[in-house]
Amino acid sequence: MEKIANRVSTIKGSAIREIFKVLANGNIISFAGGAPDPALFPADLMSDLAAGILKNEGALALSYGITEGYNPLKEEIIKRLKRQNIISENDNFIITTGGQQVIDLAAKSLVNEFDKVVVEDPSFIGGLNSFRSYNAILIPAPVLDDGLDLDYLEEKILKKEKIKLLYTIPTFQNPSGITMSLEKRKNLLDLAEKYDFLILEDNPYGELRFMGEDIPTIKSLDKLGRVIYAGSLSKVLSPGLRIGFCAADKNILEKMIVCKQVSDVHTPVLNQMLAHRVLCSMDFDKHIQKAQKLYGEKCAHMLACMDKYFPQGVKYTRPEGGIFIWVDLKKDIDTKELLKVAVERGVAFVPGATCMVDIEKPSNKLRLNYSLSTFEQIEKGIKILAEIL
Ligand SMILES: Cc1ncc(COP(=O)(O)O)c(C=O)c1O
């Protein structure tokens, strides 16, 4: 439509949202989602806490708050981030409306029209669309088994183009489940210094490791203030609360705060107070361990079913955490077309093209989520997918 701004005219509604519409209709086993298992939501506790907040501190909870966030929640999250060396002395910290808003604010405050932003290919559609909406030029860089292909990055991109920002999900990447090695994290920081660009590290899944050794975040290795860190309570507590956060160099975050004022003034105070009370009233580390255990079991079950039922030649990642497996069918199959057949048979997934910079190009990849389905649904759904394949 001619009245739509150029900035957003090329952005397509997410295929994932379209799938959700189909899912609402029936009895479909969905491997398309990206949310935590609702069985893990501490709903009873939160119901009591919310009632207490509204009863005793209603005036505070229902009024305007400050843009940077509700202080007690900030302090609680900062405490956790300090334990992981994620915050440095030169940093500032804000609460945002989901991790998604950090990406949007970073794009809004840093990226000029036609600035070049390097993204992993595949990547998270919400991140890609944020940059698209500010008319950034997205430059795709492949993801290997140990994360971003740094040789490609340097030889094919950095030596040729001046880039502003690199967006990465280094830990249990969405959609691939892949984790960037420590060596690559260090080398990426060196490249950022050598070629003078910023890194947006998006880490909503980092705490959901169920196997292997923790790897320090890129932010914790950064001594020069080049990394903007996006975190979220969505995958470890509740996505509906919309609590994200950002730690970044003071100068950068200052502008992001002004941009947040323009976007939504502040993240709802009631949600922030509730998140704070939850973090203080429960053993949150134990809660996360419960999630790690559950997702580890579900992931192992899905992989075992795939090993058993999928035709030979199909390749897939074996994540050590997070909630996604990335499947490469190897054959010349467009997974967008495959999805139509799968939905008719009662199974949904995310077609690979949705996660790529070039969304029009047919892709033989697909993303499977294992956090939301039951063990029975996982077996049944994988069997059906295997039959279709
Ligand atoms: C990689 C990544 N970043 C950010 C988000 C946004 O999450 P939220 O805004 O709920 O924190 C998601 C959600 O799926 C994601 O997968």
The ligand as an SDF file (V2000), in Angstrom:
LIG
                    3D

 16 16  0  0  0  0  0  0  0  0999 V2000
   17.0490  -14.8710   20.0890 C   0  0  0  0  0  0  0  0  0  0  0  0
   15.8960  -14.1510   20.6700 C   0  0  0  0  0  0  0  0  0  0  0  0
   16.0550  -12.8910   21.0580 N   0  0  0  0  0  0  0  0  0  0  0  0
   15.0550  -12.1900   21.5970 C   0  0  0  0  0  0  0  0  0  0  0  0
   13.8070  -12.7520   21.7550 C   0  0  0  0  0  0  0  0  0  0  0  0
   12.7210  -11.8960   22.3190 C   0  0  0  0  0  0  0  0  0  0  0  0
   12.2910  -12.3550   23.5180 O   0  0  0  0  0  0  0  0  0  0  0  0
   11.5340  -11.4590   24.5640 P   0  0  0  0  0  0  0  0  0  0  0  0
   11.2270  -10.1450   23.9240 O   0  0  0  0  0  0  0  0  0  0  0  0
   10.3160  -12.2200   24.9180 O   0  0  0  0  0  0  0  0  0  0  0  0
   12.4800  -11.2920   25.7020 O   0  0  0  0  0  0  0  0  0  0  0  0
   13.5850  -14.0690   21.3580 C   0  0  0  0  0  0  0  0  0  0  0  0
   12.2600  -14.6790   21.4700 C   0  0  0  0  0  0  0  0  0  0  0  0
   11.9410  -15.6800   20.9150 O   0  0  0  0  0  0  0  0  0  0  0  0
   14.6620  -14.7860   20.8040 C   0  0  0  0  0  0  0  0  0  0  0  0
   14.5400  -16.0430   20.4060 O   0  0  0  0  0  0  0  0  0  0  0  0
  1  2  1  0
  2  3  1  0
  2 15  2  0
  3  4  2  0
  4  5  1  0
  5  6  1  0
  5 12  2  0
  6  7  1  0
  7  8  1  0
  8  9  2  0
  8 10  1  0
  8 11  1  0
 12 13  1  0
 12 15  1  0
 13 14  2  0
 15 16  1  0
M  END
$$$$
